[in-house]
Amino acid sequence: MKVREMIEMLEELLEEAGVEDAELRLAQQPNWPLAFTLREPTFCRGMVWLPEGYHPNDSPYAPRDAWEGGVVDEDEES
């Protein structure tokens, strides 16, 4: 995926969700879903890297819905 593609996808997602802005998190390994903040992107070896930061809240887990794509109904839990 290219940087511009990601920007377009994020802009479309915000519009679909009906919000102006939102926190950006990294969801890792769907079978044991972990959540991380993102650190400052780095351009290295011809690519943009998004390094993981820290666990964002008291819990290190990401919602399983994070792998669905699009807008997920917040009232439903998985």
C-alpha positions as CSV (number, residue, x, y, z in Angstrom):
1,M,0.0,0.0,0.0
2,K,1.2,3.5,-0.8
3,V,1.0,6.5,1.5
4,R,-1.5,8.4,-0.7
5,E,-3.7,5.3,-0.8
6,M,-3.7,5.1,3.0
7,I,-4.6,8.8,3.3
8,E,-7.5,8.4,0.8
9,M,-8.8,5.3,2.7
10,L,-8.6,7.2,6.1
11,E,-10.4,10.3,4.6
12,E,-13.2,8.1,3.2
13,L,-13.5,6.2,6.5
14,L,-13.9,9.4,8.5
15,E,-16.5,10.6,6.1
16,E,-18.4,7.3,6.3
17,A,-18.2,7.4,10.1
18,G,-19.5,11.0,10.1
19,V,-16.6,12.3,12.2
20,E,-14.0,15.0,11.6
21,D,-11.1,13.3,13.2
22,A,-10.3,10.2,15.3
23,E,-7.4,8.6,17.2
24,L,-5.3,6.2,15.1
25,R,-4.3,2.9,16.6
26,L,-2.5,-0.2,15.4
27,A,-4.3,-3.5,15.8
28,Q,-1.9,-6.5,15.7
29,Q,-2.5,-10.3,15.4
30,P,-6.2,-11.0,15.1
31,N,-6.1,-14.3,17.0
32,W,-4.7,-12.5,20.1
33,P,-5.7,-8.9,19.3
34,L,-3.3,-6.3,20.8
35,A,-3.7,-2.5,20.5
36,F,-0.9,0.0,20.2
37,T,-0.6,3.7,19.7
38,L,1.6,4.8,16.7
39,R,4.8,6.7,17.0
40,E,6.2,9.2,14.5
41,P,6.4,7.7,11.0
42,T,9.9,7.1,9.7
43,F,11.1,7.0,6.0
44,C,13.8,4.5,5.7
45,R,15.1,2.2,2.9
46,G,12.5,3.5,0.5
47,M,9.5,2.9,2.7
48,V,7.4,4.6,5.3
49,W,7.4,2.7,8.6
50,L,4.7,3.1,11.3
51,P,6.4,2.0,14.5
52,E,4.2,0.8,17.4
53,G,4.1,3.0,20.5
54,Y,2.5,1.8,23.7
55,H,-0.8,0.1,24.8
56,P,-3.3,3.0,24.7
57,N,-5.4,2.3,27.9
58,D,-5.5,0.0,30.9
59,S,-6.0,-2.9,28.6
60,P,-3.5,-3.9,25.8
61,Y,-6.2,-5.6,23.8
62,A,-7.8,-4.5,20.5
63,P,-11.4,-5.2,19.6
64,R,-11.8,-8.2,17.2
65,D,-13.9,-5.9,15.0
66,A,-10.7,-4.0,14.1
67,W,-10.1,-6.4,11.2
68,E,-13.5,-5.9,9.7
69,G,-12.8,-2.8,7.7
70,G,-15.2,0.1,7.2
71,V,-17.5,1.4,10.0
72,V,-18.5,-1.2,12.6
73,D,-21.6,-0.6,14.8
74,E,-20.2,0.5,18.2
75,D,-23.2,-1.0,20.0
76,E,-22.2,-4.5,19.0
77,E,-19.4,-6.2,20.9
78,S,-17.3,-9.1,19.6
